Amino acid sequence: MLQLINGLKRYLRQTIELRREYRNDYREYKRWNYNNPGVHSKNSFEAKILRQAHILEKGMALNRPRERFGVDKANSLIDFIEQYEAFGYEIDKSAAVLNAIGVLNAYLAFHRERGYRPEGLLHRFERLQQYLPALSGSYGSQTVTLDELQTKLRGTFPDFFLSRHSVRQFSAQKITGPEIRQAVKLAMGAPSACNRQSCKVYFYPEAETNRRIGKLIAGNSGFDPETTNYLVITSDLSAFYNAFERNQVYVDGGIFTMALVEALHYCGIASCILQNGESRKKNAEFKKICGNIPDNEKIILFIAVGHYPDTVTFAASRRKFPDDVFIIG
Ligand SMILES: Cc1cc2nc3c(=O)[nH]c(=O)nc-3n(C[C@H](O)[C@H](O)[C@H](O)COP(=O)(O)O)c2cc1C
């Protein structure tokens, strides 16, 4: 009896603790997400700018970009840069803003080559051109041949690691279960919390299932039609306990996904991680389409997979400065 009462007390304490932690998560996210008009940190502006620039670079890395795509997005990007400056942040101190200027320049060149001149945008960009001489390397998109890529795959660790890019162009050759299995086996070398290995990879060979999954995914516009297979990465909620482990499905899911993406790269399979829009309704629909993912498994991400075409163009997705990321003291 005493044991039962103590068990109930423990369960009650844990439930209260869980509610408190989720309430705090809610408050923190509400306070700091960048849609909150009260958030003016340099990082938040940079995040907005990086995301907006990425929309343009993604457009240039598609097999069939929409004609005259992105003028409104490019104008919003300049709005964001102007807001960044209005808060006293300096352009030449920000890799994110310099990247955006490089992307805008590449974007305008992309349209120029196709005989299109968005006059208003060109006019607004004039002032930002003063920063172009400070830029070096590729901005916007980059192209490699399959031969070049294969040499890098078997090169040094930096060659291998830095030759992986999110790919949004695939050849018509279908990917098979055994090919993915080989990569999954390697990815299982990923660390996980107390070695609980909560993640799973779901692969659906049937075209119709992939078509329906693809239709529901938010971030695949422009390359959904040529994606034949989506992997679904899940992590098992029932592998964890207590309030302090409440985010562990995402941590383990993220680490496992990174290992899988590297393993796919090693196996010569092109991939692009795709965000799972975290709405209850959508997740229920995904599970209905897949048909074999139990309730206790959380869908963490999707990965578009396929074979490389002979020449592939990908978004350059330039990174911040190392000193933005590595902080001493
Ligand atoms: C959590 C996560 C979600 C992502 N979601 C999408 C997405 O919805 N659509 C997309 O095209 N790319 C998506 N990506 C790919 C990123 O855009 C890409 O990783 C980033 O631009 C860096 O480029 P790289 O992967 O080529 O190095 C996602 C990546 C991560 C890690």
The ligand as a MOL file (V3000), in Angstrom:
LIG
                    3D

  0  0  0     0  0            999 V3000
M  V30 BEGIN CTAB
M  V30 COUNTS 31 33 0 0 0
M  V30 BEGIN ATOM
M  V30 1 C 16.3460 21.0400 -39.5670 0
M  V30 2 C 16.5130 21.3370 -41.0250 0
M  V30 3 C 15.4020 21.6140 -41.7900 0
M  V30 4 C 15.5360 21.8840 -43.1570 0
M  V30 5 N 14.4120 22.0950 -43.9160 0
M  V30 6 C 14.5480 22.2960 -45.2410 0
M  V30 7 C 13.3810 22.4350 -46.0520 0
M  V30 8 O 12.2510 22.3700 -45.5650 0
M  V30 9 N 13.5570 22.6380 -47.3840 0
M  V30 10 C 14.7970 22.6840 -47.9620 0
M  V30 11 O 14.8860 22.8460 -49.1870 0
M  V30 12 N 15.9160 22.5680 -47.2130 0
M  V30 13 C 15.8150 22.3720 -45.8750 0
M  V30 14 N 16.9350 22.1960 -45.1120 0
M  V30 15 C 18.2630 22.2710 -45.7310 0
M  V30 16 C 18.9400 23.5960 -45.3830 0
M  V30 17 O 18.3900 24.6040 -46.1630 0
M  V30 18 C 20.4510 23.4590 -45.6050 0
M  V30 19 O 20.9410 22.4690 -44.7370 0
M  V30 20 C 21.2100 24.7490 -45.3260 0
M  V30 21 O 20.8590 25.7370 -46.2530 0
M  V30 22 C 22.7170 24.5240 -45.4020 0
M  V30 23 O 23.0830 24.0560 -46.6700 0
M  V30 24 P 23.7830 22.6650 -46.9250 0
M  V30 25 O 22.9460 21.5840 -46.3230 0
M  V30 26 O 23.8610 22.5440 -48.4160 0
M  V30 27 O 25.1370 22.7230 -46.2770 0
M  V30 28 C 16.8220 21.9090 -43.7520 0
M  V30 29 C 17.9530 21.6130 -42.9590 0
M  V30 30 C 17.7970 21.3270 -41.6300 0
M  V30 31 C 19.0220 20.9740 -40.8180 0
M  V30 END ATOM
M  V30 BEGIN BOND
M  V30 1 1 1 2
M  V30 2 1 2 3
M  V30 3 2 2 30
M  V30 4 2 3 4
M  V30 5 1 4 5
M  V30 6 1 4 28
M  V30 7 2 5 6
M  V30 8 1 6 7
M  V30 9 1 6 13
M  V30 10 2 7 8
M  V30 11 1 7 9
M  V30 12 1 9 10
M  V30 13 2 10 11
M  V30 14 1 10 12
M  V30 15 2 12 13
M  V30 16 1 13 14
M  V30 17 1 14 15
M  V30 18 1 14 28
M  V30 19 1 15 16
M  V30 20 1 16 17
M  V30 21 1 16 18
M  V30 22 1 18 19
M  V30 23 1 18 20
M  V30 24 1 20 21
M  V30 25 1 20 22
M  V30 26 1 22 23
M  V30 27 1 23 24
M  V30 28 2 24 25
M  V30 29 1 24 26
M  V30 30 1 24 27
M  V30 31 2 28 29
M  V30 32 1 29 30
M  V30 33 1 30 31
M  V30 END BOND
M  V30 END CTAB
M  END
